[in-house]
Amino acid sequence: MLSHLLAVASVWLVAAVSPGPNFLMTARIAVARSRGAGLAAVCGIGIATVIWGVCGLAGIKALFLAAPWAYATLKLAGAGYLIYSGIRLIGIAEKRSAADGELAIDR
């Protein structure tokens, strides 16, 4: 029994000390933009984590179990936002690519 607990504890330790997507995103923003933008990303991640914890504490799961349509609405809204963000990022990348192409021609 103790060996199982030690194995689980070691896996959790590795997971806790390894950088995750939040760290990678914050580092990327701080390097690409500025220290202030990186700090803003950290604040956003912190606020989202607090909201997530408060929702869990408030029993949002019970609400979603009682009203499955609310959960479906939240999922659709999240999917819509991700699609919107992806299309916007593709548009920005295309504009940058076109601008880089124009600069290469002007040389």
Summary of the structure (lengths in Angstrom):
residues: 107
radius of gyration: 21.0
end to end distance: 70.0
largest distance: 70.6
contacts: 211
relative contact order: 0.04
helix: 92%
strand: 0%
